[in-house]
C-alpha cells in the first residue's frame, strides 16, 4: 500500500514538473530533463511518463521524443497540483500605481485591461454589464509572441474572436460559482478555438447590482499560477475602486 501511495505521489510530481517545464520553455519535456530534476533513473522516469501518457495526461508529439501536457493534464494540474501563489508585493504596487485618480468608469476598465495584459503577457478582456460597447481588450501582440500562434491560421482565430464582441461576451459571461473560472482547451465550448486556448475569468462588481467580467485569454500552455494570482488581485482592487464611483 505504501508503495502505491509513494508511486502516486511520484507521478503527481513528475506531471507537475512536466507542466511547469513546458510552460517555461515551450518545448516537449524529455525524460533526461526530468531525471535530472528528480535524481531518478531515466528508465524510471520513462515508465512514469508512459503511464501518464496512457492515462491521457500527456501526449507524445511525432516530431519529438519528449512529452507535452494534454487538456486533461492541465486540468489535473490546475485543480490539484499547482498550489496557490500570491502576486509579489512589487507587482501589486505597480498595478495599483497604474491607475489615475478621478478616472471615469470607462477609463478604469480600459486601464485594467492594459495592466493585466502587461502583467500576464497574454490578451486581457474587461467587460461591464453585458454591454457590447463596454468591452475592452489588450495584448493581441502578446499572443503573436507565443510560439503556438506563429502559425497564421491559429493567430487569425484570435483576431476573429476579439473582433466578434457578442461571441466574446458569451464566452466570458458563462455562469460559474467560484471567484475564478478556468476553461482549458475544448472546455471553452468553441470548436474553432478550443484546441489552442485557455480562458481564465473573474467577476467584479460596482455596488450591489452592476457587474462585469475580467478575463485572460492565452495558450493552453499558460502560466496558470501567475495568471490566477494576477486576476484575483485585480478583481479585488477593481471592486475597491468602484465602491464610491
C-alpha positions as a Markdown table, in Angstrom:
| # | Residue | x | y | z |
|---|---|---|---|---|
| 1 | Unk | 0.0 | 0.0 | 0.0 |
| 2 | Unk | 2.8 | 2.4 | 0.9 |
| 3 | Unk | 4.5 | 1.7 | -2.4 |
| 4 | Unk | 1.2 | 2.5 | -4.2 |
| 5 | Unk | 0.9 | 5.8 | -2.4 |
| 6 | Unk | 4.5 | 6.7 | -3.0 |
| 7 | Unk | 4.2 | 5.9 | -6.7 |
| 8 | Unk | 1.1 | 8.1 | -6.9 |
| 9 | Unk | 2.9 | 11.0 | -5.3 |
| 10 | Unk | 5.9 | 10.5 | -7.6 |
| 11 | Unk | 3.6 | 10.5 | -10.7 |
| 12 | Unk | 2.0 | 13.7 | -9.5 |
| 13 | Unk | 5.3 | 15.4 | -9.0 |
| 14 | Unk | 6.5 | 14.3 | -12.5 |
| 15 | Unk | 3.3 | 15.6 | -14.1 |
| 16 | Unk | 3.6 | 18.9 | -12.2 |
| 17 | Unk | 7.2 | 19.3 | -13.3 |
| 18 | Unk | 6.4 | 18.4 | -16.9 |
| 19 | Unk | 3.7 | 21.1 | -17.0 |
| 20 | Unk | 5.9 | 23.7 | -15.3 |
| 21 | Unk | 8.8 | 22.9 | -17.6 |
| 22 | Unk | 6.6 | 23.0 | -20.8 |
| 23 | Unk | 5.1 | 26.3 | -19.7 |
| 24 | Unk | 8.6 | 27.8 | -19.1 |
| 25 | Unk | 10.3 | 26.6 | -22.3 |
| 26 | Unk | 7.5 | 25.8 | -24.8 |
| 27 | Unk | 9.3 | 22.6 | -25.8 |
| 28 | Unk | 8.4 | 18.9 | -25.2 |
| 29 | Unk | 9.9 | 17.7 | -22.0 |
| 30 | Unk | 12.4 | 14.9 | -22.1 |
| 31 | Unk | 12.9 | 12.0 | -19.7 |
| 32 | Unk | 16.5 | 13.1 | -19.2 |
| 33 | Unk | 15.5 | 16.6 | -18.1 |
| 34 | Unk | 13.0 | 15.1 | -15.6 |
| 35 | Unk | 15.6 | 12.5 | -14.5 |
| 36 | Unk | 18.0 | 15.3 | -13.5 |
| 37 | Unk | 15.2 | 17.2 | -11.7 |
| 38 | Unk | 14.2 | 14.3 | -9.5 |
| 39 | Unk | 17.5 | 12.4 | -9.3 |
| 40 | Unk | 15.8 | 9.3 | -10.7 |
| 41 | Unk | 17.0 | 7.0 | -13.5 |
| 42 | Unk | 15.8 | 7.7 | -17.0 |
| 43 | Unk | 14.2 | 4.3 | -17.1 |
| 44 | Unk | 12.1 | 5.1 | -14.0 |
| 45 | Unk | 11.0 | 8.4 | -15.5 |
| 46 | Unk | 10.2 | 6.9 | -18.9 |
| 47 | Unk | 8.0 | 4.3 | -17.2 |
| 48 | Unk | 6.1 | 7.1 | -15.3 |
| 49 | Unk | 5.8 | 9.2 | -18.4 |
| 50 | Unk | 4.4 | 6.1 | -20.3 |
| 51 | Unk | 1.8 | 5.7 | -17.6 |
| 52 | Unk | 0.8 | 9.3 | -17.6 |
| 53 | Unk | 0.5 | 9.2 | -21.4 |
| 54 | Unk | -1.6 | 6.0 | -21.3 |
| 55 | Unk | -3.9 | 7.7 | -18.8 |
| 56 | Unk | -4.3 | 10.7 | -21.0 |
| 57 | Unk | -2.4 | 13.3 | -19.0 |
| 58 | Unk | 0.4 | 13.7 | -21.5 |
| 59 | Unk | 0.9 | 13.2 | -25.2 |
| 60 | Unk | 3.8 | 12.5 | -27.4 |
| 61 | Unk | 4.4 | 14.7 | -30.5 |
| 62 | Unk | 5.6 | 12.8 | -33.5 |
| 63 | Unk | 8.5 | 15.2 | -34.1 |
| 64 | Unk | 9.9 | 14.9 | -30.6 |
| 65 | Unk | 10.8 | 12.2 | -28.0 |
| 66 | Unk | 9.5 | 14.5 | -25.2 |
| 67 | Unk | 6.0 | 14.8 | -23.7 |
| 68 | Unk | 3.5 | 17.6 | -23.7 |
| 69 | Unk | 0.6 | 18.1 | -21.3 |
| 70 | Unk | -2.9 | 17.3 | -22.7 |
| 71 | Unk | -6.1 | 19.2 | -21.7 |
| 72 | Unk | -6.7 | 16.5 | -19.1 |
| 73 | Unk | -3.1 | 17.0 | -17.8 |
| 74 | Unk | -3.5 | 20.8 | -17.5 |
| 75 | Unk | -6.9 | 20.4 | -15.7 |
| 76 | Unk | -5.4 | 18.0 | -13.1 |
| 77 | Unk | -2.5 | 20.3 | -12.6 |
| 78 | Unk | -4.8 | 23.4 | -12.1 |
| 79 | Unk | -7.2 | 21.5 | -9.8 |
| 80 | Unk | -4.8 | 19.5 | -7.7 |
| 81 | Unk | -1.1 | 20.2 | -8.2 |
| 82 | Unk | -0.1 | 23.8 | -8.8 |
| 83 | Unk | -1.0 | 25.3 | -5.4 |
| 84 | Unk | -1.7 | 29.0 | -4.7 |
| 85 | Unk | 0.6 | 31.9 | -5.3 |
| 86 | Unk | 0.1 | 35.4 | -4.1 |
| 87 | Unk | 1.1 | 38.2 | -6.5 |
| 88 | Unk | 4.5 | 39.7 | -5.4 |
| 89 | Unk | 4.2 | 42.9 | -3.5 |
| 90 | Unk | 6.1 | 44.9 | -6.0 |
| 91 | Unk | 3.7 | 43.9 | -8.8 |
| 92 | Unk | 0.7 | 44.8 | -6.6 |
| 93 | Unk | 2.3 | 48.3 | -6.0 |
| 94 | Unk | 2.9 | 48.6 | -9.7 |
| 95 | Unk | -0.7 | 47.7 | -10.7 |
| 96 | Unk | -2.2 | 50.0 | -8.0 |
| 97 | Unk | 0.0 | 52.8 | -9.2 |
| 98 | Unk | -1.0 | 52.3 | -12.8 |
| 99 | Unk | -4.4 | 53.9 | -12.2 |
| 100 | Unk | -5.0 | 57.6 | -12.3 |
| 101 | Unk | -7.1 | 59.3 | -9.6 |
| 102 | Unk | -10.5 | 60.7 | -10.5 |
| 103 | Unk | -10.9 | 58.4 | -13.5 |
| 104 | Unk | -14.2 | 57.6 | -15.1 |
| 105 | Unk | -15.6 | 54.1 | -15.2 |
| 106 | Unk | -14.6 | 53.5 | -18.8 |
| 107 | Unk | -11.1 | 54.9 | -18.1 |
| 108 | Unk | -10.7 | 52.5 | -15.1 |
| 109 | Unk | -11.9 | 49.5 | -17.2 |
| 110 | Unk | -9.6 | 50.3 | -20.1 |
| 111 | Unk | -6.6 | 50.8 | -17.8 |
| 112 | Unk | -7.4 | 47.5 | -16.1 |
| 113 | Unk | -7.2 | 45.8 | -19.5 |
| 114 | Unk | -3.9 | 47.5 | -20.2 |
| 115 | Unk | -2.4 | 46.5 | -16.8 |
| 116 | Unk | -3.5 | 42.8 | -17.0 |
| 117 | Unk | -2.0 | 42.4 | -20.5 |
| 118 | Unk | 1.3 | 43.9 | -19.2 |
| 119 | Unk | 1.4 | 41.7 | -16.1 |
| 120 | Unk | 0.3 | 38.3 | -17.6 |
| 121 | Unk | 1.8 | 38.8 | -21.1 |
| 122 | Unk | -1.4 | 37.4 | -22.6 |
| 123 | Unk | -4.6 | 39.0 | -24.0 |
| 124 | Unk | -6.9 | 40.7 | -21.5 |
| 125 | Unk | -10.6 | 41.3 | -21.8 |
| 126 | Unk | -12.7 | 43.6 | -19.5 |
| 127 | Unk | -16.5 | 43.9 | -19.9 |
| 128 | Unk | -19.2 | 45.7 | -18.0 |
| 129 | Unk | -22.9 | 44.7 | -17.6 |
| 130 | Unk | -23.2 | 42.6 | -20.7 |
| 131 | Unk | -22.8 | 45.7 | -22.9 |
| 132 | Unk | -21.0 | 45.2 | -26.2 |
| 133 | Unk | -20.0 | 48.9 | -26.2 |
| 134 | Unk | -18.2 | 48.4 | -22.9 |
| 135 | Unk | -15.7 | 45.7 | -23.6 |
| 136 | Unk | -12.0 | 46.5 | -23.7 |
| 137 | Unk | -9.2 | 44.1 | -24.8 |
| 138 | Unk | -5.5 | 44.5 | -25.0 |
| 139 | Unk | -2.5 | 42.3 | -25.5 |
| 140 | Unk | -3.0 | 41.0 | -29.1 |
| 141 | Unk | 0.7 | 41.4 | -29.6 |
| 142 | Unk | 1.4 | 39.2 | -26.6 |
| 143 | Unk | -0.5 | 36.4 | -28.4 |
| 144 | Unk | 1.6 | 36.8 | -31.5 |
| 145 | Unk | 4.8 | 36.3 | -29.5 |
| 146 | Unk | 3.6 | 32.9 | -28.2 |
| 147 | Unk | 5.2 | 30.1 | -30.4 |
| 148 | Unk | 1.9 | 28.3 | -30.6 |
| 149 | Unk | 0.5 | 31.2 | -32.7 |
| 150 | Unk | 3.3 | 31.8 | -35.2 |
| 151 | Unk | 1.0 | 29.8 | -37.4 |
| 152 | Unk | -1.1 | 32.3 | -39.3 |
| 153 | Unk | -4.3 | 30.2 | -39.2 |
| 154 | Unk | -4.2 | 29.9 | -35.4 |
| 155 | Unk | -3.4 | 33.6 | -35.0 |
| 156 | Unk | -6.3 | 34.6 | -37.2 |
| 157 | Unk | -8.6 | 32.8 | -34.8 |
| 158 | Unk | -7.5 | 35.2 | -32.0 |
| 159 | Unk | -8.2 | 38.2 | -34.2 |
| 160 | Unk | -11.6 | 36.9 | -35.3 |
| 161 | Unk | -12.6 | 36.1 | -31.7 |
| 162 | Unk | -11.6 | 39.6 | -30.4 |
| 163 | Unk | -13.5 | 41.3 | -33.3 |
| 164 | Unk | -16.7 | 39.4 | -32.6 |
| 165 | Unk | -17.8 | 41.2 | -29.4 |
| 166 | Unk | -21.1 | 39.4 | -29.0 |
| 167 | Unk | -19.4 | 36.0 | -29.2 |
| 168 | Unk | -16.6 | 37.2 | -26.8 |
| 169 | Unk | -19.2 | 38.3 | -24.3 |
| 170 | Unk | -21.0 | 34.9 | -24.5 |
| 171 | Unk | -17.7 | 33.2 | -23.7 |
| 172 | Unk | -16.7 | 35.3 | -20.7 |
| 173 | Unk | -20.3 | 35.6 | -19.3 |
| 174 | Unk | -20.9 | 31.9 | -18.8 |
| 175 | Unk | -22.1 | 31.4 | -15.2 |
| 176 | Unk | -19.8 | 29.9 | -12.6 |
| 177 | Unk | -20.0 | 29.8 | -8.8 |
| 178 | Unk | -16.3 | 30.3 | -7.8 |
| 179 | Unk | -14.3 | 33.5 | -7.7 |
| 180 | Unk | -12.3 | 32.4 | -10.7 |
| 181 | Unk | -13.1 | 30.0 | -13.5 |
| 182 | Unk | -10.5 | 28.3 | -15.7 |
| 183 | Unk | -11.5 | 27.0 | -19.1 |
| 184 | Unk | -8.8 | 24.8 | -20.7 |
| 185 | Unk | -8.8 | 23.9 | -24.4 |
| 186 | Unk | -12.1 | 22.4 | -25.5 |
| 187 | Unk | -13.7 | 23.3 | -22.1 |
| 188 | Unk | -14.2 | 26.8 | -23.6 |
| 189 | Unk | -17.0 | 25.4 | -25.7 |
| 190 | Unk | -16.0 | 26.8 | -29.0 |
| 191 | Unk | -14.8 | 24.2 | -31.5 |
| 192 | Unk | -12.8 | 26.8 | -33.5 |
| 193 | Unk | -10.5 | 28.0 | -30.7 |
| 194 | Unk | -10.9 | 25.2 | -28.1 |
| 195 | Unk | -7.8 | 23.2 | -29.2 |
| 196 | Unk | -5.4 | 26.1 | -28.8 |
| 197 | Unk | -6.6 | 28.4 | -26.0 |
| 198 | Unk | -7.3 | 28.7 | -22.3 |
| 199 | Unk | -9.5 | 31.3 | -20.7 |
| 200 | Unk | -9.4 | 32.5 | -17.1 |
| 201 | Unk | -12.4 | 34.6 | -16.0 |
| 202 | Unk | -13.2 | 36.5 | -12.8 |
| 203 | Unk | -16.2 | 38.7 | -11.8 |
| 204 | Unk | -16.1 | 42.2 | -10.3 |
| 205 | Unk | -19.0 | 44.4 | -9.0 |
| 206 | Unk | -20.0 | 48.0 | -8.9 |
| 207 | Unk | -22.4 | 48.4 | -6.0 |
| 208 | Unk | -24.9 | 45.6 | -5.5 |
| 209 | Unk | -26.3 | 45.2 | -9.0 |
| 210 | Unk | -24.0 | 46.1 | -11.8 |
| 211 | Unk | -21.2 | 43.7 | -12.5 |
| 212 | Unk | -18.7 | 42.8 | -15.1 |
| 213 | Unk | -16.1 | 40.2 | -16.1 |
| 214 | Unk | -12.3 | 40.3 | -16.4 |
| 215 | Unk | -10.7 | 37.6 | -18.5 |
| 216 | Unk | -7.3 | 36.4 | -19.7 |
| 217 | Unk | -7.0 | 34.6 | -23.0 |
| 218 | Unk | -3.8 | 32.7 | -23.7 |
| 219 | Unk | -2.5 | 29.5 | -25.0 |
| 220 | Unk | -3.2 | 26.2 | -23.2 |
| 221 | Unk | 0.5 | 26.4 | -22.3 |
| 222 | Unk | -0.4 | 29.3 | -19.9 |
| 223 | Unk | 1.3 | 30.2 | -16.6 |
| 224 | Unk | -1.8 | 29.4 | -14.7 |
| 225 | Unk | -0.4 | 30.1 | -11.3 |
| 226 | Unk | 0.7 | 33.7 | -12.3 |
| 227 | Unk | -2.4 | 34.4 | -14.2 |
| 228 | Unk | -4.8 | 33.3 | -11.4 |
| 229 | Unk | -2.9 | 35.4 | -8.8 |
| 230 | Unk | -2.9 | 38.5 | -11.1 |
| 231 | Unk | -6.6 | 38.1 | -11.9 |
| 232 | Unk | -7.6 | 37.6 | -8.2 |
| 233 | Unk | -5.7 | 40.7 | -7.1 |
| 234 | Unk | -7.0 | 42.9 | -9.9 |
| 235 | Unk | -10.6 | 41.8 | -9.3 |
| 236 | Unk | -10.3 | 42.7 | -5.7 |
| 237 | Unk | -8.7 | 46.1 | -6.5 |
| 238 | Unk | -11.4 | 46.9 | -9.0 |
| 239 | Unk | -14.2 | 46.1 | -6.5 |
| 240 | Unk | -12.5 | 48.5 | -4.1 |
| 241 | Unk | -12.1 | 51.3 | -6.7 |
| 242 | Unk | -15.6 | 51.1 | -7.9 |
| 243 | Unk | -17.3 | 51.2 | -4.5 |
| 244 | Unk | -17.6 | 55.0 | -4.4 |
| 245 | Unk | -17.6 | 55.7 | -8.2 |
